[in-house]
Amino acid sequence: MKPVKIIGITGGSGSGKSTIVRKISEVCSDFVFIPQDNYYRSATFISNENITAFNFDHPDAFDMALMHEQLKMLKEGKSIEMPLYDFVHHRRKDERVLVEPKPLVIIEGLMVLYDKQIRDLLDLKLYVDTPDDIRFIRRLKRDIAERGRTVDSVCNQYLEVVRPGHFNFIEPTKVFADLIIPEGGHNENALSVLIPFVKELSR
């Protein structure tokens, strides 16, 4: 098997990270997708009423050690059992997903560039840079539609933990990025540079 390459995609909540992954999937189908969200720690005590009691926008919210271990295994051409996360009940699910190694691995999430050990495994580091107001609107729509949240709980969480977490832990990792993509998947100029590079990586 040829050497495995890993692309890390990060940026604030609602920045358009998933859109970048989708754009890559349109030109390269032979890759493994790893959502960092699957590595959240369980917080079953959380509800709409006490949503800020667990800070999902802090590095400690993620099981970084497991994520590093599994990325390293994929890089070595080994299969992993990736965890799954239930965002309605805020807990790691009992079942796992068997992920076989592929020539290209894409990991996407808030803290992908935060941990040096994980950064050192990445062959290409991307930061999706999108204005705060656009990111908030996207997050509001997603959390209400997909995660059973109320408008008040989303707003409170954003002001109390999401916004501070972005400026304390996510925005500073921009300095580690090989490529910064303003406006995410809507930036055709950036994509015209990124896509040929991805094709080359995955050959």
Short mmCIF file of the C-alpha atoms (twelve columns), coordinates in Angstrom:
data_MODEL
# 
_entry.id   MODEL 
# 
loop_
_atom_site.group_PDB 
_atom_site.id 
_atom_site.type_symbol 
_atom_site.label_atom_id 
_atom_site.label_alt_id 
_atom_site.label_comp_id 
_atom_site.label_asym_id 
_atom_site.label_seq_id 
_atom_site.Cartn_x 
_atom_site.Cartn_y 
_atom_site.Cartn_z 
_atom_site.pdbx_PDB_model_num 
ATOM 1   C CA . MET A 1   0.000   0.000  0.000  1 
ATOM 2   C CA . LYS A 2   1.300   3.447  -0.875 1 
ATOM 3   C CA . PRO A 3   1.957   5.998  1.916  1 
ATOM 4   C CA . VAL A 4   -1.182  7.394  3.542  1 
ATOM 5   C CA . LYS A 5   -1.607  11.172 3.392  1 
ATOM 6   C CA . ILE A 6   -3.729  13.088 5.919  1 
ATOM 7   C CA . ILE A 7   -5.451  16.430 5.322  1 
ATOM 8   C CA . GLY A 8   -6.651  18.365 8.378  1 
ATOM 9   C CA . ILE A 9   -9.457  20.905 7.959  1 
ATOM 10  C CA . THR A 10  -10.334 23.300 10.767 1 
ATOM 11  C CA . GLY A 11  -12.117 26.594 11.391 1 
ATOM 12  C CA . GLY A 12  -14.860 27.960 13.609 1 
ATOM 13  C CA . SER A 13  -18.284 26.409 14.071 1 
ATOM 14  C CA . GLY A 14  -20.318 26.975 10.899 1 
ATOM 15  C CA . SER A 15  -17.324 28.138 8.873  1 
ATOM 16  C CA . GLY A 16  -17.933 25.717 6.004  1 
ATOM 17  C CA . LYS A 17  -15.477 22.917 6.810  1 
ATOM 18  C CA . SER A 18  -17.925 20.219 5.679  1 
ATOM 19  C CA . THR A 19  -18.440 22.035 2.375  1 
ATOM 20  C CA . ILE A 20  -14.703 21.796 1.693  1 
ATOM 21  C CA . VAL A 21  -14.858 18.057 2.383  1 
ATOM 22  C CA . ARG A 22  -17.791 17.741 -0.029 1 
ATOM 23  C CA . LYS A 23  -15.908 19.670 -2.732 1 
ATOM 24  C CA . ILE A 24  -12.918 17.349 -2.300 1 
ATOM 25  C CA . SER A 25  -15.207 14.290 -2.502 1 
ATOM 26  C CA . GLU A 26  -16.418 15.483 -5.915 1 
ATOM 27  C CA . VAL A 27  -12.946 15.009 -7.397 1 
ATOM 28  C CA . CYS A 28  -11.487 12.309 -5.150 1 
ATOM 29  C CA . SER A 29  -13.625 9.398  -3.970 1 
ATOM 30  C CA . ASP A 30  -10.890 7.196  -2.545 1 
ATOM 31  C CA . PHE A 31  -10.503 8.698  0.909  1 
ATOM 32  C CA . VAL A 32  -11.475 8.157  4.538  1 
ATOM 33  C CA . PHE A 33  -13.432 10.891 6.314  1 
ATOM 34  C CA . ILE A 34  -12.887 11.340 10.050 1 
ATOM 35  C CA . PRO A 35  -15.129 13.918 11.801 1 
ATOM 36  C CA . GLN A 36  -13.412 15.182 14.948 1 
ATOM 37  C CA . ASP A 37  -16.896 15.546 16.483 1 
ATOM 38  C CA . ASN A 38  -16.956 11.761 16.883 1 
ATOM 39  C CA . TYR A 39  -14.229 12.122 19.511 1 
ATOM 40  C CA . TYR A 40  -16.207 14.303 21.926 1 
ATOM 41  C CA . ARG A 41  -16.322 13.048 25.497 1 
ATOM 42  C CA . SER A 42  -19.718 12.043 26.867 1 
ATOM 43  C CA . ALA A 43  -21.712 14.688 28.772 1 
ATOM 44  C CA . THR A 44  -25.058 13.016 29.438 1 
ATOM 45  C CA . PHE A 45  -26.018 15.586 32.096 1 
ATOM 46  C CA . ILE A 46  -26.445 18.284 29.424 1 
ATOM 47  C CA . SER A 47  -29.862 19.617 28.324 1 
ATOM 48  C CA . ASN A 48  -31.229 22.759 26.640 1 
ATOM 49  C CA . GLU A 49  -31.465 24.333 30.073 1 
ATOM 50  C CA . ASN A 50  -27.853 23.745 31.197 1 
ATOM 51  C CA . ILE A 51  -26.133 23.571 27.807 1 
ATOM 52  C CA . THR A 52  -23.128 25.618 28.998 1 
ATOM 53  C CA . ALA A 53  -22.362 23.188 31.846 1 
ATOM 54  C CA . PHE A 54  -20.071 21.320 29.440 1 
ATOM 55  C CA . ASN A 55  -17.808 23.337 27.175 1 
ATOM 56  C CA . PHE A 56  -17.871 21.691 23.752 1 
ATOM 57  C CA . ASP A 57  -15.589 24.485 22.477 1 
ATOM 58  C CA . HIS A 58  -12.631 23.624 24.694 1 
ATOM 59  C CA . PRO A 59  -9.815  21.203 23.763 1 
ATOM 60  C CA . ASP A 60  -10.582 19.119 26.868 1 
ATOM 61  C CA . ALA A 61  -14.006 18.284 25.401 1 
ATOM 62  C CA . PHE A 62  -12.279 15.959 22.926 1 
ATOM 63  C CA . ASP A 63  -10.524 12.647 23.462 1 
ATOM 64  C CA . MET A 64  -7.364  13.879 21.748 1 
ATOM 65  C CA . ALA A 65  -5.340  10.834 22.798 1 
ATOM 66  C CA . LEU A 66  -7.731  8.426  21.064 1 
ATOM 67  C CA . MET A 67  -7.906  10.655 17.996 1 
ATOM 68  C CA . HIS A 68  -4.107  10.792 17.742 1 
ATOM 69  C CA . GLU A 69  -3.827  7.025  18.228 1 
ATOM 70  C CA . GLN A 70  -6.367  6.267  15.503 1 
ATOM 71  C CA . LEU A 71  -4.940  8.765  13.010 1 
ATOM 72  C CA . LYS A 72  -1.510  7.262  13.595 1 
ATOM 73  C CA . MET A 73  -2.908  3.788  12.941 1 
ATOM 74  C CA . LEU A 74  -4.509  4.931  9.668  1 
ATOM 75  C CA . LYS A 75  -1.233  6.573  8.673  1 
ATOM 76  C CA . GLU A 76  0.466   3.223  9.262  1 
ATOM 77  C CA . GLY A 77  -2.081  1.476  7.041  1 
ATOM 78  C CA . LYS A 78  -4.038  -0.118 9.898  1 
ATOM 79  C CA . SER A 79  -7.824  -0.185 10.305 1 
ATOM 80  C CA . ILE A 80  -9.550  1.505  13.268 1 
ATOM 81  C CA . GLU A 81  -12.843 1.303  15.133 1 
ATOM 82  C CA . MET A 82  -13.986 4.930  15.041 1 
ATOM 83  C CA . PRO A 83  -16.322 6.131  17.822 1 
ATOM 84  C CA . LEU A 84  -19.722 7.674  17.068 1 
ATOM 85  C CA . TYR A 85  -21.400 10.516 18.969 1 
ATOM 86  C CA . ASP A 86  -25.051 11.175 19.784 1 
ATOM 87  C CA . PHE A 87  -25.536 14.969 19.743 1 
ATOM 88  C CA . VAL A 88  -29.102 14.845 20.972 1 
ATOM 89  C CA . HIS A 89  -28.175 12.981 24.173 1 
ATOM 90  C CA . HIS A 90  -24.564 14.276 24.314 1 
ATOM 91  C CA . ARG A 91  -22.872 10.928 24.676 1 
ATOM 92  C CA . ARG A 92  -20.570 8.562  22.847 1 
ATOM 93  C CA . LYS A 93  -22.571 5.729  21.308 1 
ATOM 94  C CA . ASP A 94  -21.930 2.115  22.206 1 
ATOM 95  C CA . GLU A 95  -21.352 1.073  18.594 1 
ATOM 96  C CA . ARG A 96  -18.255 1.917  16.586 1 
ATOM 97  C CA . VAL A 97  -17.524 2.021  12.861 1 
ATOM 98  C CA . LEU A 98  -14.793 -0.047 11.258 1 
ATOM 99  C CA . VAL A 99  -12.672 2.266  9.099  1 
ATOM 100 C CA . GLU A 100 -10.224 0.727  6.656  1 
ATOM 101 C CA . PRO A 101 -7.147  2.739  5.635  1 
ATOM 102 C CA . LYS A 102 -7.160  4.521  2.275  1 
ATOM 103 C CA . PRO A 103 -4.442  6.513  0.455  1 
ATOM 104 C CA . LEU A 104 -6.051  9.757  1.672  1 
ATOM 105 C CA . VAL A 105 -7.513  10.551 5.098  1 
ATOM 106 C CA . ILE A 106 -9.431  13.767 5.768  1 
ATOM 107 C CA . ILE A 107 -10.075 14.852 9.351  1 
ATOM 108 C CA . GLU A 108 -12.341 17.841 9.939  1 
ATOM 109 C CA . GLY A 109 -13.205 19.657 13.163 1 
ATOM 110 C CA . LEU A 110 -12.780 22.594 15.520 1 
ATOM 111 C CA . MET A 111 -9.514  21.561 17.190 1 
ATOM 112 C CA . VAL A 112 -7.758  19.655 14.397 1 
ATOM 113 C CA . LEU A 113 -4.721  21.983 14.512 1 
ATOM 114 C CA . TYR A 114 -4.701  22.545 18.273 1 
ATOM 115 C CA . ASP A 115 -2.699  19.496 19.385 1 
ATOM 116 C CA . LYS A 116 0.918   19.358 18.163 1 
ATOM 117 C CA . GLN A 117 1.022   15.558 18.049 1 
ATOM 118 C CA . ILE A 118 -1.975  15.556 15.734 1 
ATOM 119 C CA . ARG A 119 -0.605  18.449 13.647 1 
ATOM 120 C CA . ASP A 120 2.591   16.492 13.105 1 
ATOM 121 C CA . LEU A 121 0.608   13.685 11.442 1 
ATOM 122 C CA . LEU A 122 -0.971  16.031 8.892  1 
ATOM 123 C CA . ASP A 123 0.388   16.398 5.365  1 
ATOM 124 C CA . LEU A 124 -1.797  19.412 4.556  1 
ATOM 125 C CA . LYS A 125 -3.376  21.792 7.087  1 
ATOM 126 C CA . LEU A 126 -6.368  23.937 6.061  1 
ATOM 127 C CA . TYR A 127 -8.099  26.722 7.994  1 
ATOM 128 C CA . VAL A 128 -11.550 27.840 6.826  1 
ATOM 129 C CA . ASP A 129 -11.974 31.514 7.725  1 
ATOM 130 C CA . THR A 130 -15.575 32.754 7.668  1 
ATOM 131 C CA . PRO A 131 -17.101 35.905 9.292  1 
ATOM 132 C CA . ASP A 132 -18.634 35.428 12.754 1 
ATOM 133 C CA . ASP A 133 -22.171 36.472 11.795 1 
ATOM 134 C CA . ILE A 134 -22.388 33.942 8.955  1 
ATOM 135 C CA . ARG A 135 -21.005 31.191 11.174 1 
ATOM 136 C CA . PHE A 136 -23.531 31.938 13.924 1 
ATOM 137 C CA . ILE A 137 -26.520 31.857 11.564 1 
ATOM 138 C CA . ARG A 138 -25.395 28.512 10.145 1 
ATOM 139 C CA . ARG A 139 -24.899 27.088 13.635 1 
ATOM 140 C CA . LEU A 140 -28.300 28.339 14.804 1 
ATOM 141 C CA . LYS A 141 -30.088 26.671 11.890 1 
ATOM 142 C CA . ARG A 142 -28.177 23.401 12.285 1 
ATOM 143 C CA . ASP A 143 -28.614 23.040 16.047 1 
ATOM 144 C CA . ILE A 144 -32.355 23.671 15.886 1 
ATOM 145 C CA . ALA A 145 -32.954 21.415 12.881 1 
ATOM 146 C CA . GLU A 146 -30.598 18.541 13.721 1 
ATOM 147 C CA . ARG A 147 -29.946 18.587 17.466 1 
ATOM 148 C CA . GLY A 148 -33.281 19.439 19.068 1 
ATOM 149 C CA . ARG A 149 -32.061 22.753 20.450 1 
ATOM 150 C CA . THR A 150 -34.019 25.917 21.266 1 
ATOM 151 C CA . VAL A 151 -33.101 29.392 19.996 1 
ATOM 152 C CA . ASP A 152 -32.356 30.578 23.547 1 
ATOM 153 C CA . SER A 153 -30.067 27.656 24.317 1 
ATOM 154 C CA . VAL A 154 -28.116 28.141 21.063 1 
ATOM 155 C CA . CYS A 155 -27.717 31.879 21.710 1 
ATOM 156 C CA . ASN A 156 -26.667 31.382 25.338 1 
ATOM 157 C CA . GLN A 157 -24.153 28.711 24.413 1 
ATOM 158 C CA . TYR A 158 -22.730 30.846 21.614 1 
ATOM 159 C CA . LEU A 159 -22.211 33.897 23.826 1 
ATOM 160 C CA . GLU A 160 -20.942 32.059 26.900 1 
ATOM 161 C CA . VAL A 161 -18.672 29.357 25.457 1 
ATOM 162 C CA . VAL A 162 -18.638 29.131 21.631 1 
ATOM 163 C CA . ARG A 163 -17.465 32.678 20.931 1 
ATOM 164 C CA . PRO A 164 -14.802 32.759 23.691 1 
ATOM 165 C CA . GLY A 165 -13.686 29.247 22.712 1 
ATOM 166 C CA . HIS A 166 -13.245 30.321 19.112 1 
ATOM 167 C CA . PHE A 167 -10.987 33.254 19.989 1 
ATOM 168 C CA . ASN A 168 -9.053  31.358 22.677 1 
ATOM 169 C CA . PHE A 169 -8.480  27.994 21.009 1 
ATOM 170 C CA . ILE A 170 -9.503  27.907 17.336 1 
ATOM 171 C CA . GLU A 171 -8.578  31.271 15.797 1 
ATOM 172 C CA . PRO A 172 -4.975  31.073 17.137 1 
ATOM 173 C CA . THR A 173 -4.391  27.799 15.241 1 
ATOM 174 C CA . LYS A 174 -4.667  29.720 11.968 1 
ATOM 175 C CA . VAL A 175 -0.900  30.289 12.173 1 
ATOM 176 C CA . PHE A 176 -0.311  26.549 11.670 1 
ATOM 177 C CA . ALA A 177 -2.344  26.346 8.437  1 
ATOM 178 C CA . ASP A 178 -0.685  25.717 5.095  1 
ATOM 179 C CA . LEU A 179 -3.673  27.282 3.354  1 
ATOM 180 C CA . ILE A 180 -6.324  29.690 4.687  1 
ATOM 181 C CA . ILE A 181 -9.618  29.576 2.795  1 
ATOM 182 C CA . PRO A 182 -11.831 32.654 3.279  1 
ATOM 183 C CA . GLU A 183 -15.571 31.922 2.965  1 
ATOM 184 C CA . GLY A 184 -14.977 28.166 2.809  1 
ATOM 185 C CA . GLY A 185 -16.442 26.203 -0.091 1 
ATOM 186 C CA . HIS A 186 -17.745 29.343 -1.783 1 
ATOM 187 C CA . ASN A 187 -14.210 30.571 -2.505 1 
ATOM 188 C CA . GLU A 188 -13.665 29.307 -6.043 1 
ATOM 189 C CA . ASN A 189 -10.157 30.793 -6.285 1 
ATOM 190 C CA . ALA A 190 -8.937  28.918 -3.215 1 
ATOM 191 C CA . LEU A 191 -10.605 25.722 -4.405 1 
ATOM 192 C CA . SER A 192 -8.887  26.031 -7.785 1 
ATOM 193 C CA . VAL A 193 -5.564  25.855 -5.914 1 
ATOM 194 C CA . LEU A 194 -6.623  23.201 -3.400 1 
ATOM 195 C CA . ILE A 195 -8.289  20.625 -5.664 1 
ATOM 196 C CA . PRO A 196 -5.279  19.922 -7.959 1 
ATOM 197 C CA . PHE A 197 -3.101  19.567 -4.855 1 
ATOM 198 C CA . VAL A 198 -5.561  17.075 -3.338 1 
ATOM 199 C CA . LYS A 199 -5.598  15.100 -6.578 1 
ATOM 200 C CA . GLU A 200 -1.797  14.948 -6.493 1 
ATOM 201 C CA . LEU A 201 -1.796  13.848 -2.833 1 
ATOM 202 C CA . SER A 202 -4.243  11.056 -3.493 1 
ATOM 203 C CA . ARG A 203 -2.468  9.553  -6.508 1 
# 
